[in-house]
Amino acid sequence: MHVRGNDTERVANLLGAAALAITDDLLTAPVAASSLSMSAAAALIVLHADPGVSVTELGRRVGLTQSAAVRMVDGLERGTLVERRRTVGNWTGVHPTGKGRRTAEHLLSARTSHLATALDALDQAEVRALGGLLEKLLDRLYQGCGAADRMCRLCDRAACTPEGGQCPVGAADRAARGRTPDAPGSPGS
């Protein structure tokens, strides 16, 4: 359903302002919570949820070229936040260390705290209603970009899927790929 006109333009403008304010807050939270860049913070969060991905895959998920991802992982390794582990053949996976897992948990906690503060203006019924609307928006946004891992790179996967719930981005990804709901390899699975 597409509704155009003054209401849509006004709400789109309000959404843009809210998205920008939240993004600005989220971009500063990882830096404030640690001494990490946004990409390094996102990488730790990705590795917290999915340890053992390759440097190239990690770079793809956080939006870095392969060479930039190598430099980022080198820095995280120097900070004892990650370690490379050789597995099959020449394939090497990146794993968070204990310090890296604790840092990722701290980053997720800071992120959740900032976002929860923004929701304090709403009552519980409004929070539930907003949740339903955000699920629809995320499905639509996924259809436009098709990059579930990138969209969810800073997500707290456990918070998104409590009590067997389903991540809307993961659901959109599975639908687009023809996967069943319990297929591995996408957010919320």
C-alpha positions in Angstrom: 0.0 0.0 0.0 1.6 3.2 -1.1 0.2 6.4 0.3 1.7 9.6 -1.2 1.0 13.2 -0.2 1.6 15.5 2.6 1.2 12.8 5.3 3.8 10.5 3.7 6.2 13.3 3.1 5.9 14.5 6.7 6.3 11.1 8.1 9.2 10.3 5.8 10.9 13.5 7.0 10.3 12.6 10.6 11.6 9.1 10.0 14.7 10.6 8.4 15.3 12.9 11.3 14.8 10.1 13.9 17.0 7.7 11.9 19.8 10.2 11.7 19.6 11.1 15.4 19.7 7.4 16.3 22.5 6.7 13.8 24.6 9.5 15.2 24.0 8.1 18.7 24.9 4.6 17.6 28.0 5.7 15.8 29.4 7.4 18.8 28.3 4.7 21.3 30.9 2.1 20.2 33.7 4.7 20.3 32.6 5.9 23.7 32.3 2.3 25.0 35.7 1.3 23.7 38.6 2.7 21.7 37.4 0.9 18.6 36.4 2.3 15.2 32.8 1.7 14.1 34.1 -1.1 11.7 36.1 -2.8 14.4 33.1 -2.6 16.8 30.8 -4.1 14.2 33.4 -6.8 13.5 33.5 -7.9 17.1 29.7 -8.0 17.3 29.6 -10.1 14.1 32.3 -12.4 15.5 30.4 -12.7 18.8 27.4 -14.0 16.9 29.3 -16.0 14.2 32.9 -16.8 15.2 35.2 -18.3 12.7 34.3 -16.4 9.5 37.1 -15.5 7.1 38.6 -12.1 7.0 37.1 -11.5 3.6 33.6 -12.5 4.8 34.0 -10.4 7.9 35.0 -7.4 5.7 31.9 -8.0 3.5 29.6 -8.0 6.5 31.0 -4.8 7.9 31.3 -3.0 4.6 35.1 -3.1 4.1 37.3 -4.1 1.2 39.4 -7.2 1.7 42.6 -5.2 2.2 40.9 -2.9 4.7 39.4 -5.9 6.5 42.9 -7.5 6.8 44.2 -4.2 8.4 41.3 -4.1 10.8 41.7 -7.7 11.8 45.5 -7.1 12.3 44.6 -4.2 14.6 42.1 -6.3 16.5 44.7 -9.1 16.8 47.3 -6.7 18.2 44.7 -5.6 20.8 44.2 -9.3 21.7 40.5 -9.0 20.8 40.6 -11.6 18.0 42.8 -14.5 16.8 43.2 -16.2 13.5 42.8 -20.0 13.5 43.8 -22.1 10.6 41.2 -24.8 9.8 40.8 -26.8 6.7 43.5 -26.4 4.0 44.5 -22.7 3.7 41.3 -21.4 5.2 41.6 -19.3 8.3 38.8 -18.2 10.5 38.7 -15.2 12.8 37.6 -15.8 16.4 37.1 -13.4 19.3 39.3 -14.0 22.3 37.8 -13.9 25.8 38.6 -10.2 25.9 37.0 -9.8 22.5 33.8 -11.5 23.6 33.6 -9.3 26.7 34.2 -6.2 24.6 31.4 -7.3 22.1 29.0 -7.9 25.1 29.9 -4.4 26.4 29.3 -2.8 23.0 25.9 -4.6 22.7 24.9 -3.5 26.2 25.8 0.1 25.4 23.9 0.0 22.1 20.8 -1.5 23.8 21.0 1.1 26.6 21.1 4.0 24.0 18.2 2.6 22.0 16.1 1.8 25.1 16.5 5.4 26.2 15.1 6.6 22.9 12.0 4.3 23.5 11.4 5.7 27.0 9.1 8.3 25.3 6.7 5.5 24.4 4.3 3.4 26.6 4.3 -0.4 26.3 1.5 -0.4 23.7 3.3 2.1 21.6 6.5 0.1 21.8 4.7 -3.1 20.7 3.0 -1.1 17.8 6.4 0.4 16.8 7.9 -3.1 16.8 5.3 -4.3 14.3 5.9 -1.3 12.1 9.6 -1.7 12.2 9.3 -5.4 11.2 7.4 -4.3 8.1 10.0 -1.5 7.4 12.9 -3.9 7.8 11.3 -6.4 5.4 10.9 -3.6 2.8 14.5 -2.3 3.4 15.8 -5.8 3.0 14.0 -6.1 -0.3 15.9 -3.0 -1.4 19.4 -4.1 -0.5 19.3 -7.9 -0.1 22.1 -7.8 2.5 20.9 -9.3 5.7 24.3 -9.7 7.3 25.2 -6.1 6.6 21.8 -4.8 7.9 22.2 -6.8 11.1 25.9 -6.2 11.7 25.3 -4.4 15.0 22.3 -6.4 16.1 22.0 -8.3 19.3 20.8 -11.5 17.8 19.4 -12.9 21.1 17.4 -9.7 21.7 15.8 -9.9 18.2 14.7 -13.5 18.6 13.5 -14.0 22.2 11.5 -17.2 23.0 11.9 -18.6 19.5 10.9 -15.4 17.8 11.9 -14.7 14.2 14.2 -11.9 13.0 12.3 -10.0 10.3 15.5 -9.4 8.3 16.4 -13.1 8.6 12.8 -14.0 7.5 13.1 -11.7 4.5 16.5 -13.2 3.6 15.2 -16.8 3.9 12.1 -16.0 1.8 14.3 -14.4 -0.9 16.6 -17.4 -1.0 13.8 -20.0 -0.7 15.1 -21.3 2.7 13.2 -22.8 5.5 13.0 -20.8 8.8 15.6 -23.0 10.5 18.2 -22.9 7.8 21.5 -21.6 9.0 23.5 -18.8 7.5 21.3 -15.7 8.0 20.4 -13.4 10.8 17.9 -14.7 13.2 18.5 -18.3 12.3 
